[in-house]
Amino acid sequence: MGLAWVRLDSGFARNHKVIELAHRKRWQAIACYVAGLGYSGEHGLAGFVPESCLTFIHGTHSMASQLCEVGLWIAVPGGWEINDWDEYQPTNEEAQARKKKARAAAEVRWAKHRARKDGANVVGIRPQS
């Protein structure tokens, strides 16, 4: 199972690699990079972007080359690795543990809410005359 979301550094737009692409008017490559983050996260690929997914992330081989030139992607057999994925993204195991913890906390909150609601209905009922 993949990640429900991925992190994008709030300083992304001023990253020197992104600035280099922007100066060269490589906006589509930047969009491809962001879509690649999502694709890799969604499919639990831990930073790998398969060559076969380029169409799904609105990319081309030319864009992939541009991303490699500035160091956002690293060419590997079968596709590309997103540079520094492990530094910014949670592992699939971390994400699953966080989701499990959040679900358990939500269940406790809902159980308390239901108990209050059921108690209020019983205590707050006035007999009709």
mmCIF file of the C-alpha atoms, coordinates in Angstrom:
data_MODEL
# 
_entry.id   MODEL 
# 
loop_
_atom_site.group_PDB 
_atom_site.id 
_atom_site.type_symbol 
_atom_site.label_atom_id 
_atom_site.label_alt_id 
_atom_site.label_comp_id 
_atom_site.label_asym_id 
_atom_site.label_entity_id 
_atom_site.label_seq_id 
_atom_site.pdbx_PDB_ins_code 
_atom_site.Cartn_x 
_atom_site.Cartn_y 
_atom_site.Cartn_z 
_atom_site.occupancy 
_atom_site.B_iso_or_equiv 
_atom_site.pdbx_formal_charge 
_atom_site.auth_seq_id 
_atom_site.auth_comp_id 
_atom_site.auth_asym_id 
_atom_site.auth_atom_id 
_atom_site.pdbx_PDB_model_num 
ATOM 1   C CA . MET A 1 1   ? 0.000   0.000  0.000   1.00 0.00 ? 1   MET A CA 1 
ATOM 2   C CA . GLY A 1 2   ? 1.291   3.436  -0.875  1.00 0.00 ? 2   GLY A CA 1 
ATOM 3   C CA . LEU A 1 3   ? 1.264   6.807  0.776   1.00 0.00 ? 3   LEU A CA 1 
ATOM 4   C CA . ALA A 1 4   ? -1.939  8.838  0.959   1.00 0.00 ? 4   ALA A CA 1 
ATOM 5   C CA . TRP A 1 5   ? 0.117   12.011 0.457   1.00 0.00 ? 5   TRP A CA 1 
ATOM 6   C CA . VAL A 1 6   ? 3.694   13.124 -0.129  1.00 0.00 ? 6   VAL A CA 1 
ATOM 7   C CA . ARG A 1 7   ? 5.603   16.070 1.265   1.00 0.00 ? 7   ARG A CA 1 
ATOM 8   C CA . LEU A 1 8   ? 6.639   19.005 -0.862  1.00 0.00 ? 8   LEU A CA 1 
ATOM 9   C CA . ASP A 1 9   ? 9.216   21.246 0.781   1.00 0.00 ? 9   ASP A CA 1 
ATOM 10  C CA . SER A 1 10  ? 7.772   24.710 1.377   1.00 0.00 ? 10  SER A CA 1 
ATOM 11  C CA . GLY A 1 11  ? 10.980  26.076 -0.179  1.00 0.00 ? 11  GLY A CA 1 
ATOM 12  C CA . PHE A 1 12  ? 10.465  24.012 -3.341  1.00 0.00 ? 12  PHE A CA 1 
ATOM 13  C CA . ALA A 1 13  ? 10.068  27.056 -5.614  1.00 0.00 ? 13  ALA A CA 1 
ATOM 14  C CA . ARG A 1 14  ? 13.414  28.484 -4.518  1.00 0.00 ? 14  ARG A CA 1 
ATOM 15  C CA . ASN A 1 15  ? 15.354  25.228 -4.749  1.00 0.00 ? 15  ASN A CA 1 
ATOM 16  C CA . HIS A 1 16  ? 18.321  25.891 -7.062  1.00 0.00 ? 16  HIS A CA 1 
ATOM 17  C CA . LYS A 1 17  ? 17.397  22.877 -9.204  1.00 0.00 ? 17  LYS A CA 1 
ATOM 18  C CA . VAL A 1 18  ? 13.847  24.145 -9.710  1.00 0.00 ? 18  VAL A CA 1 
ATOM 19  C CA . ILE A 1 19  ? 15.129  27.660 -10.379 1.00 0.00 ? 19  ILE A CA 1 
ATOM 20  C CA . GLU A 1 20  ? 17.438  26.271 -13.062 1.00 0.00 ? 20  GLU A CA 1 
ATOM 21  C CA . LEU A 1 21  ? 14.489  24.607 -14.800 1.00 0.00 ? 21  LEU A CA 1 
ATOM 22  C CA . ALA A 1 22  ? 12.362  27.740 -14.457 1.00 0.00 ? 22  ALA A CA 1 
ATOM 23  C CA . HIS A 1 23  ? 15.079  29.930 -15.991 1.00 0.00 ? 23  HIS A CA 1 
ATOM 24  C CA . ARG A 1 24  ? 15.160  27.576 -18.962 1.00 0.00 ? 24  ARG A CA 1 
ATOM 25  C CA . LYS A 1 25  ? 11.328  27.708 -19.225 1.00 0.00 ? 25  LYS A CA 1 
ATOM 26  C CA . ARG A 1 26  ? 11.038  23.995 -18.377 1.00 0.00 ? 26  ARG A CA 1 
ATOM 27  C CA . TRP A 1 27  ? 7.694   24.370 -16.566 1.00 0.00 ? 27  TRP A CA 1 
ATOM 28  C CA . GLN A 1 28  ? 6.399   21.037 -17.817 1.00 0.00 ? 28  GLN A CA 1 
ATOM 29  C CA . ALA A 1 29  ? 9.402   19.247 -16.332 1.00 0.00 ? 29  ALA A CA 1 
ATOM 30  C CA . ILE A 1 30  ? 8.653   20.865 -12.964 1.00 0.00 ? 30  ILE A CA 1 
ATOM 31  C CA . ALA A 1 31  ? 5.028   19.694 -13.175 1.00 0.00 ? 31  ALA A CA 1 
ATOM 32  C CA . CYS A 1 32  ? 6.234   16.222 -14.178 1.00 0.00 ? 32  CYS A CA 1 
ATOM 33  C CA . TYR A 1 33  ? 8.496   16.149 -11.113 1.00 0.00 ? 33  TYR A CA 1 
ATOM 34  C CA . VAL A 1 34  ? 5.614   16.988 -8.759  1.00 0.00 ? 34  VAL A CA 1 
ATOM 35  C CA . ALA A 1 35  ? 3.344   14.424 -10.447 1.00 0.00 ? 35  ALA A CA 1 
ATOM 36  C CA . GLY A 1 36  ? 6.175   11.882 -10.158 1.00 0.00 ? 36  GLY A CA 1 
ATOM 37  C CA . LEU A 1 37  ? 6.311   12.462 -6.397  1.00 0.00 ? 37  LEU A CA 1 
ATOM 38  C CA . GLY A 1 38  ? 2.618   11.669 -6.183  1.00 0.00 ? 38  GLY A CA 1 
ATOM 39  C CA . TYR A 1 39  ? 2.820   8.631  -8.447  1.00 0.00 ? 39  TYR A CA 1 
ATOM 40  C CA . SER A 1 40  ? 5.735   7.099  -6.574  1.00 0.00 ? 40  SER A CA 1 
ATOM 41  C CA . GLY A 1 41  ? 4.110   7.741  -3.214  1.00 0.00 ? 41  GLY A CA 1 
ATOM 42  C CA . GLU A 1 42  ? 0.677   6.489  -4.251  1.00 0.00 ? 42  GLU A CA 1 
ATOM 43  C CA . HIS A 1 43  ? 2.086   3.234  -5.576  1.00 0.00 ? 43  HIS A CA 1 
ATOM 44  C CA . GLY A 1 44  ? 4.471   2.626  -2.675  1.00 0.00 ? 44  GLY A CA 1 
ATOM 45  C CA . LEU A 1 45  ? 7.539   2.823  -4.902  1.00 0.00 ? 45  LEU A CA 1 
ATOM 46  C CA . ALA A 1 46  ? 9.692   4.694  -2.361  1.00 0.00 ? 46  ALA A CA 1 
ATOM 47  C CA . GLY A 1 47  ? 11.011  7.275  -4.813  1.00 0.00 ? 47  GLY A CA 1 
ATOM 48  C CA . PHE A 1 48  ? 11.182  5.136  -7.939  1.00 0.00 ? 48  PHE A CA 1 
ATOM 49  C CA . VAL A 1 49  ? 9.477   6.478  -11.061 1.00 0.00 ? 49  VAL A CA 1 
ATOM 50  C CA . PRO A 1 50  ? 9.049   3.697  -13.634 1.00 0.00 ? 50  PRO A CA 1 
ATOM 51  C CA . GLU A 1 51  ? 9.612   4.582  -17.277 1.00 0.00 ? 51  GLU A CA 1 
ATOM 52  C CA . SER A 1 52  ? 6.213   3.076  -18.062 1.00 0.00 ? 52  SER A CA 1 
ATOM 53  C CA . CYS A 1 53  ? 4.418   5.727  -15.967 1.00 0.00 ? 53  CYS A CA 1 
ATOM 54  C CA . LEU A 1 54  ? 5.584   8.809  -17.892 1.00 0.00 ? 54  LEU A CA 1 
ATOM 55  C CA . THR A 1 55  ? 2.222   9.170  -19.621 1.00 0.00 ? 55  THR A CA 1 
ATOM 56  C CA . PHE A 1 56  ? 0.410   9.048  -16.279 1.00 0.00 ? 56  PHE A CA 1 
ATOM 57  C CA . ILE A 1 57  ? 2.544   11.846 -14.822 1.00 0.00 ? 57  ILE A CA 1 
ATOM 58  C CA . HIS A 1 58  ? 2.220   14.016 -17.952 1.00 0.00 ? 58  HIS A CA 1 
ATOM 59  C CA . GLY A 1 59  ? 5.880   13.502 -18.777 1.00 0.00 ? 59  GLY A CA 1 
ATOM 60  C CA . THR A 1 60  ? 8.158   12.693 -21.677 1.00 0.00 ? 60  THR A CA 1 
ATOM 61  C CA . HIS A 1 61  ? 11.653  11.282 -21.975 1.00 0.00 ? 61  HIS A CA 1 
ATOM 62  C CA . SER A 1 62  ? 12.840  14.814 -22.728 1.00 0.00 ? 62  SER A CA 1 
ATOM 63  C CA . MET A 1 63  ? 11.398  16.070 -19.439 1.00 0.00 ? 63  MET A CA 1 
ATOM 64  C CA . ALA A 1 64  ? 12.950  13.140 -17.582 1.00 0.00 ? 64  ALA A CA 1 
ATOM 65  C CA . SER A 1 65  ? 16.317  14.072 -19.087 1.00 0.00 ? 65  SER A CA 1 
ATOM 66  C CA . GLN A 1 66  ? 15.842  17.676 -17.963 1.00 0.00 ? 66  GLN A CA 1 
ATOM 67  C CA . LEU A 1 67  ? 15.075  16.502 -14.425 1.00 0.00 ? 67  LEU A CA 1 
ATOM 68  C CA . CYS A 1 68  ? 18.204  14.342 -14.466 1.00 0.00 ? 68  CYS A CA 1 
ATOM 69  C CA . GLU A 1 69  ? 20.340  17.220 -15.792 1.00 0.00 ? 69  GLU A CA 1 
ATOM 70  C CA . VAL A 1 70  ? 19.528  19.376 -12.764 1.00 0.00 ? 70  VAL A CA 1 
ATOM 71  C CA . GLY A 1 71  ? 19.690  16.478 -10.289 1.00 0.00 ? 71  GLY A CA 1 
ATOM 72  C CA . LEU A 1 72  ? 16.048  16.106 -9.285  1.00 0.00 ? 72  LEU A CA 1 
ATOM 73  C CA . TRP A 1 73  ? 15.910  12.597 -10.758 1.00 0.00 ? 73  TRP A CA 1 
ATOM 74  C CA . ILE A 1 74  ? 18.617  9.965  -11.133 1.00 0.00 ? 74  ILE A CA 1 
ATOM 75  C CA . ALA A 1 75  ? 18.462  7.571  -14.086 1.00 0.00 ? 75  ALA A CA 1 
ATOM 76  C CA . VAL A 1 76  ? 18.353  3.899  -13.059 1.00 0.00 ? 76  VAL A CA 1 
ATOM 77  C CA . PRO A 1 77  ? 17.421  0.739  -14.987 1.00 0.00 ? 77  PRO A CA 1 
ATOM 78  C CA . GLY A 1 78  ? 13.699  0.835  -15.769 1.00 0.00 ? 78  GLY A CA 1 
ATOM 79  C CA . GLY A 1 79  ? 13.141  4.459  -14.787 1.00 0.00 ? 79  GLY A CA 1 
ATOM 80  C CA . TRP A 1 80  ? 14.358  7.076  -12.350 1.00 0.00 ? 80  TRP A CA 1 
ATOM 81  C CA . GLU A 1 81  ? 14.917  7.581  -8.638  1.00 0.00 ? 81  GLU A CA 1 
ATOM 82  C CA . ILE A 1 82  ? 13.707  10.815 -7.089  1.00 0.00 ? 82  ILE A CA 1 
ATOM 83  C CA . ASN A 1 83  ? 16.761  12.417 -5.526  1.00 0.00 ? 83  ASN A CA 1 
ATOM 84  C CA . ASP A 1 84  ? 16.523  12.734 -1.708  1.00 0.00 ? 84  ASP A CA 1 
ATOM 85  C CA . TRP A 1 85  ? 13.206  10.856 -1.496  1.00 0.00 ? 85  TRP A CA 1 
ATOM 86  C CA . ASP A 1 86  ? 14.215  9.215  1.791   1.00 0.00 ? 86  ASP A CA 1 
ATOM 87  C CA . GLU A 1 87  ? 15.181  12.561 3.298   1.00 0.00 ? 87  GLU A CA 1 
ATOM 88  C CA . TYR A 1 88  ? 11.747  14.149 2.804   1.00 0.00 ? 88  TYR A CA 1 
ATOM 89  C CA . GLN A 1 89  ? 9.172   11.348 2.550   1.00 0.00 ? 89  GLN A CA 1 
ATOM 90  C CA . PRO A 1 90  ? 7.989   8.959  5.233   1.00 0.00 ? 90  PRO A CA 1 
ATOM 91  C CA . THR A 1 91  ? 8.551   5.275  4.613   1.00 0.00 ? 91  THR A CA 1 
ATOM 92  C CA . ASN A 1 92  ? 5.495   3.201  3.769   1.00 0.00 ? 92  ASN A CA 1 
ATOM 93  C CA . GLU A 1 93  ? 5.830   1.553  7.198   1.00 0.00 ? 93  GLU A CA 1 
ATOM 94  C CA . GLU A 1 94  ? 5.914   4.932  8.979   1.00 0.00 ? 94  GLU A CA 1 
ATOM 95  C CA . ALA A 1 95  ? 2.865   6.096  7.057   1.00 0.00 ? 95  ALA A CA 1 
ATOM 96  C CA . GLN A 1 96  ? 0.950   2.898  7.891   1.00 0.00 ? 96  GLN A CA 1 
ATOM 97  C CA . ALA A 1 97  ? 1.871   3.176  11.583  1.00 0.00 ? 97  ALA A CA 1 
ATOM 98  C CA . ARG A 1 98  ? 0.740   6.835  11.640  1.00 0.00 ? 98  ARG A CA 1 
ATOM 99  C CA . LYS A 1 99  ? -2.523  5.897  9.915   1.00 0.00 ? 99  LYS A CA 1 
ATOM 100 C CA . LYS A 1 100 ? -3.163  3.062  12.392  1.00 0.00 ? 100 LYS A CA 1 
ATOM 101 C CA . LYS A 1 101 ? -2.496  5.374  15.359  1.00 0.00 ? 101 LYS A CA 1 
ATOM 102 C CA . ALA A 1 102 ? -4.777  8.075  13.942  1.00 0.00 ? 102 ALA A CA 1 
ATOM 103 C CA . ARG A 1 103 ? -7.543  5.544  13.278  1.00 0.00 ? 103 ARG A CA 1 
ATOM 104 C CA . ALA A 1 104 ? -7.337  4.235  16.863  1.00 0.00 ? 104 ALA A CA 1 
ATOM 105 C CA . ALA A 1 105 ? -7.495  7.792  18.260  1.00 0.00 ? 105 ALA A CA 1 
ATOM 106 C CA . ALA A 1 106 ? -10.494 8.579  16.048  1.00 0.00 ? 106 ALA A CA 1 
ATOM 107 C CA . GLU A 1 107 ? -12.283 5.447  17.239  1.00 0.00 ? 107 GLU A CA 1 
ATOM 108 C CA . VAL A 1 108 ? -11.774 6.517  20.863  1.00 0.00 ? 108 VAL A CA 1 
ATOM 109 C CA . ARG A 1 109 ? -13.132 10.014 20.100  1.00 0.00 ? 109 ARG A CA 1 
ATOM 110 C CA . TRP A 1 110 ? -16.180 8.586  18.309  1.00 0.00 ? 110 TRP A CA 1 
ATOM 111 C CA . ALA A 1 111 ? -16.843 6.116  21.115  1.00 0.00 ? 111 ALA A CA 1 
ATOM 112 C CA . LYS A 1 112 ? -16.809 8.990  23.649  1.00 0.00 ? 112 LYS A CA 1 
ATOM 113 C CA . HIS A 1 113 ? -19.055 11.062 21.375  1.00 0.00 ? 113 HIS A CA 1 
ATOM 114 C CA . ARG A 1 114 ? -21.536 8.202  20.987  1.00 0.00 ? 114 ARG A CA 1 
ATOM 115 C CA . ALA A 1 115 ? -21.526 7.552  24.740  1.00 0.00 ? 115 ALA A CA 1 
ATOM 116 C CA . ARG A 1 116 ? -22.272 11.224 25.481  1.00 0.00 ? 116 ARG A CA 1 
ATOM 117 C CA . LYS A 1 117 ? -24.977 11.313 22.828  1.00 0.00 ? 117 LYS A CA 1 
ATOM 118 C CA . ASP A 1 118 ? -26.638 8.103  24.053  1.00 0.00 ? 118 ASP A CA 1 
ATOM 119 C CA . GLY A 1 119 ? -26.412 9.272  27.660  1.00 0.00 ? 119 GLY A CA 1 
ATOM 120 C CA . ALA A 1 120 ? -27.945 12.645 26.797  1.00 0.00 ? 120 ALA A CA 1 
ATOM 121 C CA . ASN A 1 121 ? -30.844 10.929 25.059  1.00 0.00 ? 121 ASN A CA 1 
ATOM 122 C CA . VAL A 1 122 ? -31.577 8.776  28.067  1.00 0.00 ? 122 VAL A CA 1 
ATOM 123 C CA . VAL A 1 123 ? -31.084 11.453 30.721  1.00 0.00 ? 123 VAL A CA 1 
ATOM 124 C CA . GLY A 1 124 ? -32.546 14.335 28.734  1.00 0.00 ? 124 GLY A CA 1 
ATOM 125 C CA . ILE A 1 125 ? -35.855 12.664 27.779  1.00 0.00 ? 125 ILE A CA 1 
ATOM 126 C CA . ARG A 1 126 ? -38.912 14.152 29.410  1.00 0.00 ? 126 ARG A CA 1 
ATOM 127 C CA . PRO A 1 127 ? -42.043 12.104 29.554  1.00 0.00 ? 127 PRO A CA 1 
ATOM 128 C CA . GLN A 1 128 ? -44.871 13.460 27.477  1.00 0.00 ? 128 GLN A CA 1 
ATOM 129 C CA . SER A 1 129 ? -48.081 14.373 29.321  1.00 0.00 ? 129 SER A CA 1 
# 
